[in-house]
Amino acid sequence: MSPSAVAKTIKRYKEPGSHEDRPRKGRPRVTSASENKFIRFTSLRNCRLTAAQIRDQVNATQSSSSRHISTTTVKGTLCAAGLNDTEDMVGLAVSPEISLVDEPVKIQAWGLPPDQVITLAAWLKDEKGLIFHSRAFYKTDMEGKVDLEKTPATGGDFHGVCPMGLFWALKPKIPFKKLNKRDVVGSPFLVHIDLYSSLEFNVPDDCPAATKVIERWYAAPGVQRISIREGRIRGALFLPPGEGPFVGIIDMFGGVGGLLEFRSSLLASRGFATLALAYFYYDDLPLFLGEVDLKYFEEAAQFLCNHPKVS
């Protein structure tokens, strides 16, 4: 320490009789006393409100003024009053956050009021922009926790203990639409898991108390997709990562038509060389399934058997 710093410290001690910092002017407070009171009372009246929701209520009363407070200011006011922001208390864990669609996901919530009915909702947007959604109601335990592997759903789209219920119960917002994945290798479905700390029968206007977005893939890293146009054969071959050889599978759907690949990519992710085979309503194949030419399927089987990576 320099001599000048020592001298300044001694001088500061002699004047007020203390070595502690003197009160500073600092930046003027953003909120008034009445606004601080409003923030405290609003939080006490509804403990489920987040700092962002309280901020919006305060700013709504300031419509005639250009001054608006921030979420950080509300959190600071709550902290000074010994209160907590709901977002700081409520927790939501979804793991793993990146997985294949046939892998289980664990969902847990905590920091909620004990013995209270809450809502968990899931939704995604498909490649055409269509919304698919689901929801279920749960009752928290005495510690304010919910674990979908143990806690039964009390209502919504399913009942009972269903750890993956929010996923298999996804239904279209527009009736009769079907959830299909076309780009099985290049992109995942982004599934949003929203937690509401109350019973919500309809889509609420308020933001969820907590939310997570997870990736659900149809192909593992390293899976190859090869478009097949050999002789009369039309389809797509999916190869697992590695040198092989792999067990071969021909994957076909019934009377749907076209080329559906989501099951084949998943089989390849599990170590099978899989040929997704189209046999009508695709490319130059017949538009309708009339007579079934069995030789076409024999050619497909021979093609797969002769592939160097198929055992």
DASUL-V182440 format. One record per backbone hydrogen bond with DSSP energy under -1.0 kcal/mol. NH is the residue of the N-H (numbers start at 1). CO is the residue of the C=O. If there is no record, write none. Layout:
nh=NH co=CO
nh=NH co=CO
This chain:
nh=6 co=2
nh=7 co=3
nh=8 co=4
nh=9 co=5
nh=10 co=6
nh=11 co=7
nh=12 co=8
nh=13 co=9
nh=14 co=10
nh=15 co=11
nh=16 co=12
nh=17 co=13
nh=36 co=32
nh=37 co=33
nh=38 co=34
nh=39 co=35
nh=40 co=36
nh=41 co=37
nh=42 co=38
nh=43 co=39
nh=44 co=40
nh=45 co=41
nh=46 co=42
nh=49 co=46
nh=54 co=50
nh=55 co=51
nh=56 co=52
nh=57 co=53
nh=58 co=54
nh=59 co=55
nh=60 co=56
nh=62 co=59
nh=65 co=62
nh=74 co=70
nh=75 co=71
nh=76 co=72
nh=77 co=73
nh=78 co=74
nh=79 co=75
nh=80 co=76
nh=81 co=77
nh=82 co=79
nh=83 co=78
nh=88 co=85
nh=90 co=86
nh=91 co=110
nh=93 co=108
nh=95 co=106
nh=99 co=215
nh=101 co=217
nh=103 co=100
nh=106 co=95
nh=108 co=93
nh=109 co=146
nh=110 co=91
nh=112 co=144
nh=115 co=141
nh=118 co=138
nh=119 co=196
nh=120 co=136
nh=121 co=194
nh=122 co=134
nh=123 co=192
nh=124 co=132
nh=126 co=130
nh=129 co=126
nh=132 co=124
nh=133 co=171
nh=134 co=122
nh=136 co=120
nh=137 co=155
nh=138 co=118
nh=140 co=116
nh=141 co=145
nh=144 co=141
nh=146 co=109
nh=148 co=107
nh=150 co=147
nh=151 co=147
nh=153 co=160
nh=154 co=137
nh=157 co=135
nh=160 co=153
nh=165 co=162
nh=167 co=164
nh=168 co=164
nh=169 co=165
nh=170 co=167
nh=171 co=133
nh=173 co=131
nh=177 co=174
nh=184 co=182
nh=189 co=216
nh=191 co=214
nh=192 co=123
nh=193 co=212
nh=194 co=121
nh=195 co=210
nh=196 co=119
nh=209 co=195
nh=210 co=195
nh=212 co=193
nh=214 co=191
nh=215 co=97
nh=216 co=189
nh=217 co=99
nh=223 co=220
nh=224 co=239
nh=226 co=237
nh=228 co=235
nh=233 co=230
nh=235 co=228
nh=236 co=276
nh=237 co=226
nh=238 co=274
nh=239 co=224
nh=246 co=309
nh=249 co=273
nh=251 co=275
nh=258 co=280
nh=265 co=261
nh=266 co=262
nh=267 co=263
nh=268 co=264
nh=269 co=265
nh=271 co=268
nh=272 co=267
nh=273 co=247
nh=274 co=238
nh=275 co=249
nh=276 co=236
nh=277 co=251
nh=278 co=234
nh=281 co=286
nh=285 co=282
nh=290 co=288
nh=296 co=293
nh=298 co=294
nh=299 co=295
nh=300 co=296
nh=301 co=297
nh=302 co=298
nh=303 co=299
nh=304 co=300
nh=305 co=301
nh=306 co=302
nh=310 co=307
nh=311 co=246
